[in-house]
Amino acid sequence: MDAGMDGMWWPAVLLVLVLGLAVALADGLGRGLRGRRGRGPRPGEVWWLDGEPWLVVEVPGRRVRVAPVLAAEGAAPPGAVWLPAGSTGEGRGGPAPADPDRVRAVAARRLRGLVGVVEPEAWERIRERF
């Protein structure tokens, strides 16, 4: 083999590595909030936050607006919005109140797992209360 050809392989390897890095970065940036969950939270879903269920009210970017879902057996505050049975996961009993007066914004990455989903018809009726 020619001595000139022995040194010509490294630019090709470098090009492959740079292209691979560019594709990996583009893919990671394109995923945005999805991260390791595969997708981000959506309005009308109930997610775990600090060990408690919270209703996702709005997703205006990398932060989400959430309202706490309270224990159904406790005294619901005035103005509480009642989520239909099953919204806070299977086997969690009947309806549960969410407190629209305690809505707050948190980083989407703090949400740890999907608990349940409010039925679309019910979400249409209650979302304006938040």
C-alpha angles and dihedrals in degrees: 000000000000116000090230092061094054092069097042099078098074097068088055092050091047091051091051091050093049092048091048091051092048092051092047092050093047091050093049094048091046092057092062110166095001093084115147094341093066094237140023129255119282132207112272095034125115115222136178115257119174091342095307131097115252129185115231106230102172139359107206097167129302091349126065132206111229138179124207118251107220131211107274093221092057124082108278114223119245110277094026115157113227116223116210121259111278095029092109095051139286117311095013095119130235135340120330129206123236119201113230091186091065099052112143139171120246136169109273090229089067091068106098110189144352111260101178147318130247109232110258093241092051092045090055089055098046106032094084089062089070 
